[in-house]
């Protein structure tokens, strides 16, 4: 292999496990930006309401949640004992936009090879550009939804109808969103890597996500979970992110630093496993897809 | 000039036949279980042999070559010869099963026109999109945007979504981006097949130009021998995954024609060719001889053939019929000889076939012997399809030297020039 020494790029059948193309992906950030722009333009072109569609869906879901889980089922919306200050509508909306972002991103990322096979079959670019740009595209919808959420929150505060307040902790939101995004990309690329060979898993994704939602505090508060299962429940890496999100947004609720750290650790592990699998599959997926 | 840009070192690409897409997780687990228990693979078809070489298909089989900076190399070969696989490997779309490819620079691959073009985006947005996919930074594209728009001849429509473009405009825009990419290596798969004549010429000129002035290396796959001749200085011929020739363009094209199963021999044995039904066999072709070193003609040169025929008895009112085909099987025309008489035994008949008016391209004949009976019915004594391959290579087209004949637009007959009778 001493011949390889003379060339800047070499292509062989061998693959190093930690050859993850992360730096190369960063070099293609212009492409990520363009993909995001393309997704956005293509999604809303020739629609009348345009990006308004991004808020209609979570808004309707929130109304439904407020009626069914709040009024009819009367599930608690408290994350911490005695904490019932957050109006139901705000509570469900916060959970819905987070979960909406998370599940849409996993879905999009897990289809990344199949959706982009026309391009990826013809030209090389770091394949990780696909998942990253999908996650960033969804971030735009998330941003619009979050802005609406803030407006509603401000209305609640000015009418003085709830005990929520805005604190400087709000500035931590981007970090939480980044955490959620990395977790979603990690899960998504694991699924996408495995589905290039076994299509079975694709069937499981939407179903699995639905189950996962019930196992996360989206439609109910953390207080609903009996104490003896609380520890186990908090090992779900999404749970600490969701409760922390509400905590910093409303200035009240639950935040457990140790469980948050566990979630951070699990996220890191999932992301790394995802990267390793993805970089293995990306080299030859065109032959099997 | 002699810096090595691409090294293809004993590359093999193997595909598993029939397996792809049929594997489910359950099958795989069953197989794993069986392996652990040393049982037979339960997902395997009954009677199928395990790990047979026959289960795999070699799209490329031990191919090696090296390209230096500034070289323009054409790759030719029939469908399925492995051309596209080779380009895919060099473009890093997939990886080889064994061997190594070394690249010294960025690769701009155009395996398809307008990769990543999105119909909803405007021409300008797609320039950025396509450029970024090919590996350009936004800044680079900004700098070259004017040149690209100019070259694409689409300035008027540059802010219109490309879904409203004609296919020609689409191609022009796509090629313009790739041609302005600062890549050291350009890989192209038959992309010039679309677009109008003037633009094709412009593309070829542009490629010649960038290859000379910026010593870019170009790897070009085409079925159009004329563009290969115009663009390339070297030619690689692939056949069934193997490299069968690497060198001079004309020789490469000849090898390619040979690889098509139509070898040119000065003396062609015809008696052993299997015949179709429906012939009387009263007279048979024994052989055909052409006293020439190659089978390349201009359309002004007649083709001289000596046929050797065999008959049992005296046969009268005999004539030859020859049907001309283009290499892709298109019927071009028919010609017949005058009548002659065949004596018992071996007869040598010399003929001169005027291929007047034929345009550039590769052709072959179907030859028959016809006999007119007393009732004036014509009877086929012998017929051999697919013989006498030859190539027409005119040095000029309507008095213009070096002009290419575009058979996909103009057909295969170069008619006599129009006479201007009054002015």
Interface residues (C-beta under 8 A of the other chain):
Chain A: X1 X3 X4 X6 X7 X8 X9 X10 X11 X12 X13 X15 X28 X30 X31 X33 X34 X37 X38 X41 X42 X45 X118 X119 X120 X121 X122 X123 X124 X125 X197 X198 X199 X200 X201 X283 X284 X286 X287 X288
Chain B: X4 X7 X9 X15 X20 X21 X23 X24 X25 X26 X28 X88 X89 X90 X91 X92 X93 X94 X95 X96 X97 X98 X99 X100 X101 X102 X103 X104 X105 X107 X109 X111 X112 X115 X116 X118 X120 X121 X125 X128 X129 X132 X133 X134 X135 X136 X137 X138
